[in-house]
Amino acid sequence: MNAPHSLPAAATPPQHFIGNRWIAPAGGETLPMIDPSNGEAFAAIARGNAADIDRAVMAAQGARDGAWGRLAPVEKGRLLARLGRAILEHAEELAQLEARDCGKPMKQARADAAACARYFEFYGGACDKFHGETIPYPAGYTVLTWREPHGVAGHIIPWNYPLQIFGRSVGGALAAGNACVVKPAEDACVSLLRVAMLAAEIGLPEGALNLVTGLGAEAGAALAAHPGIEHVSFTGSPPTGSTVAREAAMRHCPVTLELGGKGPQIVFADADLDAALPVLVNAIVQNAGQTCSAGSRMLVERSRYEEVLERLGARFAALKVGPAFADLDCGPLIRPGQLQRVRGFLADAQRDAIATVAKGTIAADAPASGYYVEPHLLRDVPAAHRLACDEVFGPVLAAMPFTDEADAIRLANATGFGLVAGVWTRDGGRQLRMARAIRSGQVFVNNYGAGGGVELPFGGVKSSGYGREKGIEALYGFTTLKTVVLQHD
């Protein structure tokens, strides 16, 4: 399959997409887009600054107070559903753009394009079904609650899943009636420029969706701090999330933060290993481990620990790593800094005598200039070691044994994160006990991820952030509640 060589023609030279038009960057500067599979530049994007963000916010305010704000919910829903169909119709094109930009295998990029479409389908159907209530009150009063959009929502999208996270964040915000300003990651945003074009083509009103590319420290910081932004959604690292939250707090702006995880996969002795093992592998090698919800810790009941390591090791040894369009088990990491980070964790493991059970192989024809690392299965990782506590964001699985339920719960909760967890057991009582005891935003029992789960509320506790995206629950965060009290007797 041939990879696309550049941005869509309408975005050349590099420009922002504001008010359904291509707009040149105020500073006149650009940034290279690097293909992680070979380390070479394949396109360029506009380098946005505060002036570009200001222009995008003004366009969104015009949409909020104009055509988008006046549009009936059912008509908003039809437009979002139409955008979902357009994304499906262009799914292969979008997948190719995403694969080259992120380095992910085509099978993952295709799944991401389909998930993006599904978000707009889902939220298109929710637009006219999300409403307030009436509250019983003493005679002579009628009390109503209304759900109203915040107004202009800012979205800072990461590089690991541009299409998916754009869909889950922007889809919900638009369904709630907000106009949106999006700052995608400078490392990967080509597919989102194409989606912005599709949104204009299907008739989304001018200013309802605006996209400004650029560096996080420049365009992203300006978006978080802009006084015209009335809600911020951010997905990224805890330190940057804290910065975003502080900027928003200066003007009392609500924020939704999704800040990563260190997901435990807890395997009890009675688990169905034939069902569990392929899921355990996929949960850490998907997107080369660059996934907030990755199952990056494996806790195994001691009586089956060696068996699980032996069987899982054979699977790791068979994993292949290579360029995105080779469509192997893993693609490259996103950039040199991320490659150095993962290698640093592996060097720490070697220094501290943490044994490697097995590792995958990099394809012989993978370009030497690409950012490749083999998936690693490590054993007997101490609970206090940074491999067990910190987010690697690479295909590295840390295994450790446990003795009983209490020990498993202690280990599962021993990190500062709490995003997603997996429990593998056939004991029904234990399933519920573990689900209640684990401090995590999601707990999957005898599965992990549930195919993406557009309908399933998603978000974390502790350092994994706060607020919820996905499902109907997201619409509560994208709206504010107004209480209306009428005295009529």
C-alpha positions in Angstrom: 0.0 0.0 0.0 1.3 3.4 -0.9 1.4 6.0 1.9 0.1 9.5 1.2 3.0 12.0 0.7 1.6 15.3 2.0 -1.2 17.1 3.6 -4.5 17.5 1.7 -3.9 20.0 -1.1 -6.2 22.6 0.4 -3.8 22.9 3.4 -0.7 23.7 1.3 1.0 25.9 2.2 0.6 25.1 5.9 -2.4 26.9 7.4 -4.9 26.8 10.3 -8.5 25.9 9.7 -10.6 28.7 11.2 -14.2 29.6 10.4 -14.3 26.9 7.7 -11.4 28.6 5.9 -7.7 28.0 5.6 -5.9 30.8 7.4 -2.2 31.6 7.2 -0.4 31.6 10.6 0.0 35.0 12.1 3.8 34.5 12.6 4.3 33.0 9.1 6.2 30.1 10.6 5.9 26.3 10.0 6.8 23.1 11.7 8.0 19.9 10.0 5.9 16.7 10.3 8.2 13.7 10.9 7.5 10.1 9.9 8.5 8.0 12.9 9.0 5.0 10.7 12.0 6.6 9.0 12.7 9.9 10.9 12.1 11.9 7.7 10.0 15.0 7.2 7.0 14.4 4.9 5.0 17.6 5.4 4.7 20.8 7.3 2.1 22.5 9.5 1.5 26.0 10.6 3.2 27.2 13.8 0.3 28.9 15.6 0.7 31.5 18.3 -1.6 33.5 20.6 -2.9 35.7 17.7 -4.0 32.6 15.9 -5.8 31.2 19.0 -7.4 34.6 19.5 -8.8 34.5 15.9 -10.1 31.0 16.4 -11.8 31.9 19.6 -13.5 34.9 18.0 -14.7 32.6 15.2 -16.1 30.2 17.8 -17.8 33.0 19.7 -19.5 34.0 16.5 -20.8 30.5 16.0 -21.9 30.2 19.6 -23.9 33.4 19.3 -24.9 32.8 15.7 -25.8 29.9 13.3 -24.5 27.1 15.5 -26.0 28.4 18.7 -29.4 28.9 17.1 -29.5 25.5 15.4 -32.1 23.1 16.9 -30.6 20.1 18.7 -32.1 17.7 16.2 -30.3 19.6 13.4 -27.1 19.6 15.3 -27.5 15.8 15.6 -28.0 15.4 11.9 -24.9 17.3 11.1 -22.8 15.3 13.6 -24.2 12.0 12.1 -23.4 13.3 8.6 -19.8 14.0 9.7 -19.6 10.5 11.1 -20.7 9.1 7.7 -18.1 11.3 5.9 -15.4 10.0 8.2 -16.4 6.4 7.3 -16.4 7.2 3.6 -12.9 8.6 3.9 -11.7 6.1 6.5 -8.9 4.6 4.4 -7.5 8.0 3.5 -7.7 9.1 7.2 -6.1 5.8 8.3 -3.2 6.3 6.0 -2.6 9.8 7.2 -2.8 8.7 10.8 -0.4 5.7 10.2 2.3 7.8 8.6 1.9 10.7 11.1 1.9 8.5 14.3 3.8 5.5 13.1 1.1 3.1 14.1 0.3 -0.1 12.1 -2.5 0.3 9.5 -4.8 -2.1 11.4 -4.7 0.2 14.4 -5.1 3.3 12.3 -8.1 1.8 10.5 -9.6 1.0 13.9 -9.0 4.6 15.0 -10.8 6.1 12.0 -13.8 3.8 12.6 -13.8 4.8 16.3 -13.7 8.5 15.3 -16.8 8.0 13.1 -18.6 6.1 15.8 -18.2 9.0 18.3 -19.9 11.4 15.9 -22.6 8.8 15.2 -23.2 8.3 18.9 -23.2 12.0 19.8 -25.3 12.8 16.8 -28.0 10.6 18.2 -27.6 12.1 21.7 -28.1 15.8 20.8 -31.9 15.9 21.2 -32.1 13.4 24.0 -30.0 15.2 26.7 -32.2 17.5 28.8 -33.0 18.9 32.2 -35.7 17.9 34.8 -38.5 19.3 36.9 -38.1 19.2 40.6 -41.0 18.6 43.1 -41.4 21.7 45.2 -44.1 23.3 47.4 -47.4 24.3 45.9 -47.3 27.6 43.9 -43.8 26.9 42.4 -42.6 25.2 39.3 -38.9 24.3 39.3 -37.0 23.4 36.2 -33.4 22.6 35.4 -31.8 23.3 32.0 -28.6 21.9 30.6 -26.8 24.7 28.7 -23.4 24.5 26.9 -20.5 26.3 28.4 -20.1 28.2 25.1 -16.6 28.0 23.6 -14.7 24.8 24.5 -10.9 24.4 24.1 -9.5 21.0 23.2 -5.8 20.0 23.5 -5.4 16.7 21.7 -2.4 14.4 22.2 -0.3 12.7 19.5 -1.0 9.0 20.3 -4.6 8.8 19.2 -5.5 12.0 17.3 -8.6 10.7 15.5 -10.0 8.8 18.5 -9.4 11.5 21.1 -10.7 14.2 18.7 -13.9 12.2 18.3 -14.5 11.6 22.0 -13.7 15.1 23.0 -15.0 17.3 20.2 -18.0 15.0 19.5 -19.3 15.4 23.0 -18.7 19.1 23.1 -20.4 19.8 19.9 -23.4 17.6 20.9 -23.8 19.7 24.0 -24.0 22.8 21.9 -20.5 24.2 22.4 -18.4 25.7 19.6 -14.8 24.3 19.6 -11.2 25.4 19.2 -8.8 22.5 18.8 -5.1 22.5 19.3 -3.8 19.1 18.2 -0.3 17.8 19.0 2.5 19.2 16.9 3.8 15.6 16.5 0.6 14.2 14.8 -2.3 16.3 13.5 -2.5 15.7 9.7 -5.6 13.5 10.0 -7.4 16.1 12.0 -6.8 18.8 9.4 -8.6 16.4 6.9 -11.5 15.9 9.4 -11.9 19.7 9.7 -12.2 19.9 6.0 -14.9 17.2 6.0 -16.8 19.0 8.7 -17.0 22.1 6.5 -17.9 20.0 3.5 -20.9 18.4 5.3 -22.2 21.8 6.3 -21.1 22.4 9.9 -21.6 26.2 10.4 -18.6 28.5 10.2 -16.8 28.8 13.5 -18.4 25.7 15.1 -15.1 23.8 14.7 -11.7 25.6 14.5 -8.3 24.0 14.4 -5.0 25.7 15.2 -1.8 23.8 14.9 1.5 24.5 16.6 3.6 23.9 19.7 2.0 23.1 23.1 4.1 25.8 24.8 2.9 28.4 22.4 -0.5 27.7 20.8 -1.6 25.2 23.6 -0.6 27.6 26.4 -2.5 30.4 24.7 -5.6 28.3 24.4 -5.6 27.2 28.0 -5.1 30.8 29.2 -7.5 32.5 26.7 -10.3 34.4 28.5 -12.8 33.5 25.8 -12.4 29.7 26.5 -15.2 28.5 28.8 -14.2 24.9 29.2 -10.9 23.0 28.5 -10.4 19.4 27.7 -6.8 18.2 28.0 -5.2 14.7 27.5 -1.5 14.4 28.2 1.1 14.2 31.0 0.3 15.0 34.6 2.8 17.9 34.7 1.3 19.6 31.7 -2.2 18.9 32.9 -1.3 20.7 36.1 -0.2 23.7 34.1 -3.4 23.7 32.0 -5.5 23.4 35.2 -3.7 26.3 36.8 -4.1 28.6 33.8 -7.8 27.7 33.6 -8.3 28.2 37.4 -7.1 31.8 37.1 -10.4 32.6 35.4 -12.5 29.8 37.1 -12.8 27.8 33.9 -13.9 24.2 34.3 -11.4 21.5 33.0 -11.5 17.9 32.1 -8.1 16.2 32.5 -7.1 12.7 31.3 -3.5 12.3 32.4 -2.3 8.8 31.9 -2.2 5.5 33.8 -0.3 2.5 35.0 -3.0 -0.1 34.5 -2.7 -3.3 36.5 -3.8 -6.7 34.9 -4.6 -8.9 37.8 -4.5 -12.6 37.0 -5.8 -15.1 39.6 -5.1 -18.8 39.6 -8.5 -19.7 38.3 -8.3 -17.4 35.3 -8.9 -18.7 31.8 -5.4 -18.2 30.4 -6.3 -19.1 26.9 -8.7 -16.1 26.9 -6.4 -13.8 28.9 -3.0 -14.1 27.3 -3.7 -12.6 23.9 -5.5 -9.7 25.6 -2.6 -9.2 28.0 -0.2 -8.9 25.1 -2.4 -6.6 23.1 -3.0 -4.3 26.1 0.6 -3.4 26.2 1.8 -3.5 22.6 -1.2 -1.7 21.0 0.2 1.6 19.6 3.6 0.5 20.7 2.5 0.9 24.3 1.9 4.6 23.8 -1.6 4.4 25.4 -2.8 5.9 28.6 -4.9 2.9 29.3 -2.2 0.4 28.5 -2.1 -2.7 30.8 1.5 -2.1 31.7 1.6 -4.0 35.0 0.8 -7.7 35.3 0.1 -9.1 38.7 -0.2 -12.9 38.8 -1.2 -15.2 41.7 2.0 -16.9 42.7 0.8 -20.5 42.1 0.6 -19.8 38.3 3.2 -17.1 38.0 5.9 -19.2 36.3 3.3 -20.8 33.9 2.0 -17.4 32.9 5.5 -16.0 32.3 6.5 -19.0 30.2 3.4 -18.8 28.0 3.4 -15.0 27.7 7.1 -15.0 27.0 6.5 -17.2 23.9 4.0 -14.6 22.7 6.4 -11.7 23.3 9.2 -13.5 21.5 7.0 -13.8 18.4 6.2 -10.1 18.2 7.5 -8.1 15.2 8.2 -4.4 15.1 8.5 -2.4 11.9 7.2 0.6 9.8 3.6 1.6 10.0 2.8 0.4 6.5 4.3 -3.0 7.1 1.3 -3.5 9.4 3.2 -5.6 12.0 2.5 -6.0 15.7 4.2 -2.7 16.7 5.2 0.4 14.9 7.8 2.9 16.0 7.6 5.3 18.9 6.6 8.8 18.1 9.9 10.7 18.4 13.5 10.4 19.4 12.8 11.7 22.9 10.2 9.0 23.5 12.6 6.4 22.3 15.3 7.6 24.7 12.7 7.6 27.5 11.8 4.0 27.0 15.4 2.9 26.5 16.1 4.7 29.8 13.6 2.5 31.6 15.1 -0.6 30.1 18.6 0.5 31.1 17.3 0.9 34.7 16.0 -2.6 34.5 19.3 -4.0 33.4 21.2 -1.9 36.1 18.9 -3.2 38.8 19.1 -6.9 37.7 15.4 -7.0 36.6 15.3 -10.0 34.3 13.8 -9.9 30.8 11.7 -13.0 30.2 11.4 -12.3 26.4 11.4 -9.5 23.9 10.2 -9.1 20.3 12.3 -8.4 17.3 12.7 -5.4 15.0 12.2 -6.3 11.3 15.4 -6.5 9.3 14.1 -4.0 6.7 13.0 -1.4 9.3 14.8 1.9 8.5 17.7 2.4 10.9 16.6 6.1 11.2 13.2 5.0 12.6 12.3 5.1 16.3 12.0 1.4 17.1 12.1 -0.5 20.4 11.4 -4.2 21.0 8.4 -5.1 23.3 9.8 -6.4 26.6 8.4 -8.7 29.2 10.1 -8.1 32.6 9.8 -10.3 35.7 9.9 -9.8 39.4 9.7 -6.0 39.2 9.8 -4.5 42.7 6.6 -2.7 43.6 8.5 0.5 44.5 10.7 0.5 41.3 9.9 3.2 38.8 9.1 0.5 36.2 6.2 -0.5 38.5 5.1 3.1 39.4 5.8 5.4 36.5 4.3 5.5 33.0 6.8 4.2 30.5 4.6 4.9 27.5 6.2 2.1 25.5 5.8 -1.6 25.0 7.2 -2.7 28.4 5.2 -5.1 30.6 6.3 -5.3 34.3 5.3 -8.6 35.9 5.2 -9.4 39.6 3.6 -12.1 41.8 1.0 -11.8 44.5 -0.2 -14.1 47.3 -3.9 -13.4 47.9 -6.6 -10.8 47.2 -5.4 -8.4 49.8 -1.9 -8.5 48.3 -3.3 -8.0 44.8 -5.3 -5.0 45.9 -2.3 -3.5 47.6 -0.1 -3.8 44.5 -2.9 -2.6 42.2 -3.3 0.6 44.2 0.4 1.2 44.8 0.9 3.8 42.1 -0.2 7.4 41.8 -2.4 6.6 38.8 -5.9 5.2 38.5 -7.3 5.0 35.0 -8.0 1.4 33.9 -7.6 -2.0 35.5 -8.2 -5.6 34.5 -9.2 -8.5 36.7 -9.0 -12.1 35.4 -10.9 -14.6 37.6 -13.9 -16.9 37.3 -15.0 -16.3 40.9 -18.0 -14.0 40.8 -17.7 -12.8 44.3 -14.0 -12.0 43.8 -14.9 -10.1 40.6 -17.1 -7.7 42.5 -14.8 -7.4 45.5 -11.8 -6.5 43.3 -13.8 -4.1 41.2 -14.9 -2.2 44.3 -11.4 -2.2 45.9 -9.3 -1.1 43.0 -9.0 2.7 42.7 -9.5 3.2 39.0 -11.9 5.0 36.7 -12.6 1.8 34.8 -12.3 -1.9 35.8 -12.7 -4.6 33.2 -13.4 -8.2 34.4 -12.2 -11.0 32.1 -11.7 -8.5 29.3 -9.8 -5.2 28.8 -10.9 -2.2 26.8 -14.1 -3.7 25.4 -13.3 -2.7 21.9 -12.9 1.0 22.7 -16.3 1.4 24.3 -17.6 4.7 22.9 -20.6 4.4 25.2 -18.5 3.7 28.4 -17.6 6.7 30.6 -13.8 7.1 30.7 -11.6 9.0 33.0 -9.4 8.6 36.0 -8.7 9.2 39.7 -5.6 10.3 41.5 -2.9 11.5 39.1 -4.9 10.1 36.1 -7.0 13.2 36.2 -10.7 14.1 36.7 -13.9 14.5 34.7 -15.3 12.0 32.3 -15.3 11.6 28.6 -17.2 9.1 26.4 -20.8 8.0 26.7 -23.7 10.2 27.9 -21.8 11.1 31.0 -19.5 13.3 29.0 -22.4 15.6 28.2 -22.7 16.6 31.9 -19.1 17.9 31.8 -19.7 19.8 28.6 -22.7 21.6 30.0 -23.6 23.7 33.0 -26.8 23.3 35.0 -29.2 26.2 35.4 -32.1 26.1 37.9 -35.3 28.1 37.1 -37.8 28.7 39.9 -41.2 30.1 39.0 -43.7 31.3 41.5 -47.1 31.4 40.0 -49.7 31.3 42.8 
